[in-house]
Amino acid sequence: MSAKIAVAGATGRLGRHVVGVLTERGHEVVQMSRATGVDLVTGDGLAEALVGVSVVIDVASWHASEQEAAAEFFRTSAARLHEYGQAAGVARIAAASIIGADRATTGFVAAKKVHEELLLAGPLPVRILRAAQFHEFVGQLLDWQPGGTAYIPALPTQLVACRTVAETLVDLALDDTVAVGPIPEIAGPRRESMAAAAALLGSRRCIEVISVDGSYLPDADLAAQGAFLPSAHARLAGPTFEAWLATQR
C-alpha cells in the first residue's frame, strides 16, 4: 500500500538512497532539504511540505564534525519535526543514527546521542535505526587529505552500504507491526580495519594509505575497544566493502 512519506535530508548521502527506495516501492515522496525550500532550522516550508504526510524519515545531518554545532542543529531539527509533524497529523518519525551513539562522550557521535534523546522525548512516536559507518565514508576520509598520501586510523569498523541502510530504515519506518525492543542496528557482514578499507580504495586513486593508531580522534579508546561495532542483536547485511567497491566507477 502506497503512502505519502517525507524525507528530511533528502538530498544528502543517505537521503538520496532513501528517496530511491521509497520511489521504487511506489510511495509518494516529499523531499525536504534547503535545496527543495524546506529548512529544518527556521521551519520555512515545513508546514507546507508535511501536508498529508503519514511518516517522516529523518536523515538530515550537520555538515561538520564539531560537537556543539552539530548538537544544536539536531536539537532544533528534532523540535521542528515534532512541532510541525504533530500539527500535520504525522503518525511517526523514523530516524537514522550511529551505532555506539549511546556510549559516545565527545565529537559528532555524541551529538547524535543528543539527537536520539530529543527525538524520543517528543510527542510523536519515534523509531531509530543505528547504522555502522557507510562504505561511502571511506572515500570521504581520503578526500579530507588531498595529495598522494592519506593517514587513516586502523580502528575496527563494520562498514555497510548506504543503500542497505536506506532499505532497512524504510522497512522500519513503514512497518506497522514493529515490536518494542532494543534500538535496531544495521552493519556490514564482517569486521575490518578502516585503514585496510581505505587502502583498497587508495590503490584505485593512486593514493598511499598509511595506517595510524587514531588516538587523536574523539573517543578513540572506546573505538579501539569496539564500542562502535554492532551488538549481538544487529542485522548484518552485505555487500562487503570490497564487493561494493568492485561495483563503483
JOTAFEN-V459045 format. One record per residue. RES is the residue in one letter. PSI is psi in whole degrees, 0 to 359 (* if undefined). BURIAL is b if it has 24 or more other ideal C-beta (glycine too) atoms within 12 Angstrom, else e. D_CENTER is the distance of its C-alpha to the mean C-alpha in whole Angstrom. Layout:
RES	PSI	BURIAL	D_CENTER
RES	PSI	BURIAL	D_CENTER
This chain:
M	128	e	26
S	156	e	24
A	166	b	23
K	115	b	21
I	131	b	18
A	137	b	16
V	111	b	13
A	127	b	12
G	32	b	10
A	336	b	12
T	4	b	13
G	182	b	10
R	310	b	9
L	323	b	6
G	320	b	9
R	322	b	12
H	321	b	11
V	315	b	11
V	317	b	14
G	316	e	16
V	314	b	15
L	316	b	16
T	316	e	19
E	331	e	20
R	6	e	21
G	15	e	23
H	155	b	21
E	124	e	22
V	129	b	19
V	113	b	19
Q	119	b	16
M	115	b	16
S	170	b	15
R	328	e	18
A	335	e	19
T	10	b	20
G	17	e	22
V	123	b	19
D	115	b	19
L	346	b	17
V	309	b	19
T	339	e	22
G	357	b	22
D	128	e	23
G	355	b	23
L	316	b	21
A	316	b	24
E	320	e	25
A	330	b	22
L	2	b	22
V	122	e	25
G	4	e	25
V	135	b	22
S	326	b	21
V	139	b	18
V	129	b	15
I	116	b	11
D	106	b	9
V	20	b	6
A	144	b	8
S	165	b	8
W	149	b	11
H	353	e	12
A	169	e	14
S	356	e	14
E	128	e	17
Q	308	b	16
E	321	e	18
A	318	e	17
A	317	b	14
A	321	b	15
E	320	e	17
F	313	b	15
F	325	b	13
R	312	b	16
T	314	b	18
S	321	b	15
A	316	b	15
A	318	b	19
R	315	b	19
L	321	b	17
H	313	b	19
E	305	b	22
Y	327	b	22
G	318	b	21
Q	317	b	23
A	329	e	26
A	353	b	25
G	24	e	25
V	139	b	22
A	322	b	21
R	166	b	18
I	137	b	14
A	136	b	11
A	149	b	8
A	137	b	5
S	197	b	5
I	135	b	6
I	131	b	10
G	1	b	12
A	326	b	11
D	345	b	15
R	351	b	17
A	147	b	16
T	345	e	18
T	164	b	18
G	190	b	15
F	322	b	12
V	325	b	11
A	327	b	14
A	325	b	13
K	330	b	10
K	317	b	13
V	317	b	14
H	311	b	12
E	312	b	12
E	318	b	16
L	322	b	16
L	314	b	15
L	338	b	17
A	352	e	20
G	176	b	20
P	334	e	22
L	149	b	20
P	141	b	19
V	137	b	15
R	135	b	13
I	138	b	10
L	122	b	8
R	130	b	8
A	153	b	6
A	174	b	8
Q	143	b	8
F	151	b	8
H	319	b	12
E	339	b	11
F	332	b	11
V	317	b	14
G	324	b	16
Q	320	e	14
L	319	b	16
L	323	b	19
D	328	e	19
W	347	e	19
Q	79	e	22
P	146	e	25
G	190	e	28
G	0	e	29
T	139	e	28
A	136	b	24
Y	112	b	24
I	133	b	21
P	139	b	21
A	52	b	22
L	149	b	19
P	143	b	18
T	167	b	15
Q	70	b	14
L	144	b	12
V	149	b	11
A	141	b	11
C	317	b	8
R	319	b	11
T	318	b	11
V	316	b	8
A	314	b	9
E	317	b	12
T	321	b	12
L	319	b	10
V	317	b	13
D	314	b	15
L	319	b	14
A	324	b	14
L	354	b	17
D	117	e	19
D	359	e	22
T	16	e	23
V	128	e	20
A	154	e	22
V	136	e	21
G	194	e	20
P	152	e	18
I	124	b	14
P	154	b	13
E	149	b	11
I	131	b	10
A	170	b	12
G	174	b	14
P	346	b	18
R	154	b	19
R	140	b	19
E	174	b	19
S	136	b	20
M	321	b	18
A	320	b	21
A	320	b	22
A	317	b	19
A	326	b	20
A	324	b	23
L	314	b	23
L	322	b	21
G	324	b	24
S	329	e	27
R	326	e	26
R	4	b	26
C	42	e	29
I	129	b	27
E	123	e	28
V	123	b	25
I	124	e	27
S	132	e	25
V	168	e	25
D	343	e	25
G	16	b	22
S	346	e	24
Y	351	e	23
L	155	b	19
P	134	b	18
D	37	b	19
A	321	b	20
D	317	e	22
L	318	b	20
A	317	b	18
A	330	e	21
Q	359	e	22
G	17	e	19
A	339	b	17
F	19	b	14
L	158	b	15
P	149	b	14
S	180	b	17
A	334	e	20
H	2	e	19
A	149	b	15
R	129	b	15
L	129	b	16
A	144	b	16
G	180	e	17
P	165	e	17
T	166	b	18
F	318	b	17
E	318	b	21
A	320	e	21
W	317	b	18
L	326	b	20
A	340	e	23
T	353	e	22
Q	148	e	20
R	*	e	23
